[in-house]
């Protein structure tokens, strides 16, 4: 089974940075779109960033320029570097994966949580 375990969340002041990590096991990165979502209580889970097999990336418009998604295939680890954080970035952040192209699950049709299959348990980010 695919397992995803996030780490790196915490509390930070506005303007600060955090790097989230997601350790993946149970599959190879081949043919999978990997991504990060976030959710606040009472709202839908929203896509933040995604990265494809070939390293191509997709970002939500409200984080573009402040966030970088990357992966280390040797370590089977996905990262999310977040800079210039604001209180609006406060949320539970989830790592996710699906065996599909990111152009399908995080492209023009939308970046929709329901299309993704594998999820981590989440890591809390709080910006004050």
KEDO-863785 format. One line per 4 residues: number of its first residue (from 1); their letters; for each residue x, y, z of N, C-alpha, C, O. Coordinates in steps of 0.2 Angstrom, whole numbers. Atoms other than C-alpha are relative to their C-alpha. Layout:
REM residues N
NUM> A> X:Y:Z:X:Y:Z:X:Y:Z:X:Y:Z; ... $
END
This chain:
REM residues 128
1> XXXX> 4:-6:0:0:0:0:4:6:0:10:6:3; -3:-7:0:5:18:-3:-1:3:7:-6:4:9; 1:-3:-7:9:27:13:4:7:-1:9:7:-4; -2:-7:0:12:46:15:1:2:7:-4:2:10 $
5> XXXX> -1:-2:-7:19:53:31:3:7:-1:9:8:-3; -2:-7:0:20:72:32:4:2:7:3:-1:12; -4:-3:-6:32:82:44:2:7:-2:1:9:-8; -2:-7:1:38:100:46:-4:5:2:-2:11:1 $
9> XXXX> 4:-5:-2:23:109:51:2:3:7:6:1:10; -2:-3:-6:23:121:66:-3:7:0:-7:9:-4; 2:-7:0:20:139:71:5:5:-2:11:4:0; -4:-4:3:28:153:63:-3:7:0:-9:8:-1 $
13> XXXX> 2:-7:0:27:172:63:-1:2:-8:2:-1:-12; 1:-2:7:20:181:47:7:3:-3:11:6:0; -6:-1:3:34:183:35:5:-5:0:10:-5:-3; -5:5:-1:43:168:40:-1:-6:-5:-5:-5:-10 $
17> XXXX> 0:6:5:46:151:31:-1:-6:4:1:-7:10; 0:7:-2:43:133:33:1:-5:-6:-1:-3:-11; -1:5:5:48:117:24:-4:-6:2:-2:-9:7; 3:6:-2:36:103:24:3:-6:-4:5:-5:-10 $
21> XXXX> -2:6:3:41:85:20:-5:-5:0:-10:-5:4; 4:5:1:32:70:14:4:-6:-2:6:-7:-7; -4:6:1:40:53:16:-5:-5:-4:-10:-7:-1; 5:4:4:32:41:3:3:-7:0:9:-8:-1 $
25> XXXX> -2:7:0:33:22:3:-6:-4:-4:-11:-2:-4; 5:4:3:24:8:-6:-1:0:-7:-5:-3:-10; 1:-1:7:26:14:-24:6:4:-2:10:6:2; -5:-4:3:38:22:-36:-3:7:-2:-9:7:-3 $
29> XXXX> 3:-6:3:36:40:-42:-2:0:-7:-6:4:-9; 1:0:7:34:34:-59:-8:0:-1:-12:-4:2; 7:0:2:17:38:-67:-5:3:6:-11:3:5; 4:-3:-5:11:47:-51:1:8:0:6:11:-1 $
33> XXXX> 0:-7:-2:6:65:-48:0:1:7:-4:-2:11; 0:-1:-7:11:71:-31:-2:7:2:0:12:-2; 2:-7:-2:4:86:-22:-1:1:7:0:-3:11; 2:-2:-7:0:96:-7:-6:4:0:-8:8:-5 $
37> XXXX> 7:-4:-1:-17:102:-1:0:3:7:4:1:11; 1:-3:-7:-23:112:14:-7:1:1:-11:1:-4; 7:0:-2:-39:113:23:0:4:7:4:2:12; 2:-3:-7:-46:124:37:-7:-2:2:-11:-4:-3 $
41> XXXX> 7:2:-2:-61:120:47:-5:3:-3:-5:9:-4; 6:-3:3:-77:122:38:1:2:-7:-4:4:-10; -1:-2:7:-69:124:21:2:-7:-3:5:-11:0; -2:6:4:-65:112:7:7:0:0:11:5:0 $
45> XXXX> -7:0:1:-48:105:5:2:2:-7:-1:1:-12; -2:-3:6:-39:115:-8:7:-2:-2:11:-3:2; -7:2:2:-24:111:-19:4:6:0:2:12:-1; -5:-6:-1:-8:121:-16:5:-1:-6:6:4:-9 $
49> XXXX> -5:1:6:5:113:-28:0:-7:-1:-2:-12:2; -1:6:2:8:98:-38:6:-1:-4:8:4:-7; -6:1:5:23:90:-47:-1:-7:-3:-3:-12:0; 1:6:5:23:77:-61:6:-4:0:12:-2:3 $
53> XXXX> -6:5:2:35:63:-66:6:4:-2:11:3:0; -6:-4:3:45:75:-76:2:6:3:7:9:1; -3:-6:-4:47:88:-63:-4:6:-1:-3:11:2; 4:-6:1:34:100:-70:-5:1:6:-7:-4:9 $
57> XXXX> 3:-2:-6:25:109:-57:-7:4:-2:-7:8:-7; 6:-4:0:8:117:-54:-1:3:7:0:0:12; 2:-3:-6:3:130:-41:-6:4:0:-9:6:-5; 6:-4:0:-13:138:-35:2:7:0:8:9:2 $
61> XXXX> -1:-7:1:-14:156:-39:2:4:6:6:9:6; -1:-4:-6:-14:162:-21:7:-1:4:9:2:8; -7:1:-3:3:154:-17:6:1:-5:12:0:-3; -5:0:5:12:156:-33:5:6:1:3:11:3 $
65> XXXX> -5:-5:-2:29:165:-30:2:-1:7:8:2:8; -2:1:-7:29:160:-12:2:-7:2:5:-8:7; 0:8:-1:29:141:-13:4:-3:-5:3:-2:-11; -3:4:5:40:129:-21:-1:-8:2:1:-10:8 $
69> XXXX> 1:7:-1:36:110:-23:6:-3:-3:8:-1:-9; -5:4:3:50:98:-26:0:-7:3:-4:-9:8; 0:7:-2:54:80:-24:8:-3:-1:11:-1:-5; -7:4:0:70:69:-20:-2:-7:-1:-4:-11:3 $
73> XXXX> 2:7:1:67:53:-29:4:-5:3:2:-11:5; -4:4:-3:82:45:-21:-2:-1:8:-2:-7:10; 3:1:-7:74:48:-4:-7:-1:1:-10:-2:6; 7:0:0:56:46:-9:-3:5:4:-8:3:8 $
77> XXXX> 3:-5:-5:52:62:-1:-2:6:-5:1:8:-9; 3:-5:3:41:76:-7:1:6:5:0:5:11; -1:-6:-4:44:94:-1:-5:6:-2:-7:6:-8; 4:-6:2:34:110:0:4:6:4:3:6:10 $
81> XXXX> -3:-6:-3:45:126:4:-5:6:-1:-7:8:-6; 5:-5:0:34:140:9:3:6:3:6:6:9; -4:-6:-2:41:158:11:-6:6:1:-11:5:-2; 4:-6:-1:33:175:16:-7:-2:2:-12:0:-1 $
85> XXXX> 7:2:-2:19:166:25:-4:5:3:-2:10:7; 4:-4:-2:4:175:30:-5:-4:5:-6:-10:4; 5:4:-4:-10:171:43:-5:-4:-4:-8:-9:-2; 5:3:5:-21:166:28:3:-7:-2:-1:-11:-5 $
89> XXXX> -3:7:1:-9:151:26:-1:-5:5:1:-11:4; 1:4:-5:-14:144:42:-5:-6:-2:-10:-4:-4; 4:6:2:-21:126:39:3:-6:2:9:-6:4; -3:7:0:-19:108:40:3:-2:-7:-1:-1:-12 $
93> XXXX> -3:1:6:-7:103:26:0:-8:-1:3:-11:3; 0:7:2:-9:86:17:4:-1:-6:4:2:-11; -3:2:5:2:77:6:-4:-5:-4:-8:-9:-1; 5:4:3:-7:67:-8:4:-3:-6:8:0:-9 $
97> XXXX> -3:3:6:-3:56:-23:-6:-4:-4:-11:-6:-1; 5:3:5:-13:49:-38:4:-3:-6:8:1:-8; -3:2:6:-8:38:-52:-3:3:-6:-7:0:-9; 3:-3:6:-12:50:-66:5:6:-1:10:8:3 $
101> XXXX> -4:-6:2:-4:65:-75:-3:6:4:-9:7:5; 2:-6:-4:-4:81:-65:-5:5:-5:-9:8:-3; 4:-4:5:-12:89:-81:-7:-2:0:-11:2:-1; 7:2:-1:-27:79:-77:-3:2:6:-9:4:7 $
105> XXXX> 3:-1:-7:-29:80:-58:2:7:3:-1:8:8; -2:-6:-3:-21:97:-56:0:5:-5:4:10:-5; -1:-5:6:-23:106:-73:-6:4:-1:-10:7:4; 5:-5:2:-36:116:-82:-7:-2:3:-11:2:4 $
109> XXXX> 7:3:-3:-51:105:-76:0:2:7:-6:1:10; 0:-2:-7:-46:110:-58:5:-4:4:8:-9:1; -5:3:-5:-36:105:-43:-4:-3:5:-4:0:11; 6:3:-5:-49:94:-34:2:-6:4:5:-11:1 $
113> XXXX> -2:5:-5:-46:84:-19:-3:-7:-1:0:-12:0; 4:6:1:-59:71:-24:3:-4:-5:2:-10:-5; -3:4:6:-48:65:-39:6:-3:3:9:-7:-1; -6:2:-2:-34:61:-28:-1:-6:5:-6:-7:8 $
117> XXXX> 2:7:-3:-32:43:-20:4:-1:7:1:-3:12; -4:1:-6:-18:43:-7:1:6:4:3:11:1; 0:-5:-5:-17:54:8:4:-1:6:4:-7:9; -3:0:-6:-6:58:22:-4:2:6:-10:3:5 $
121> XXXX> 4:-2:-6:-12:62:40:-1:7:1:-5:9:5; 0:-7:-1:-8:80:39:5:3:5:7:-1:9; -4:-3:-5:3:92:47:-2:8:1:-4:11:-4; 3:-7:-1:-3:109:55:5:5:-1:11:5:1 $
125> XXXX> -4:-6:0:4:125:50:-4:6:2:-10:7:0; 3:-6:-3:0:141:60:4:6:-1:10:6:1; -4:-6:1:5:158:55:-3:6:4:-9:7:3; 3:-5:-4:2:172:67:4:7:-1:2:12:2 $
END
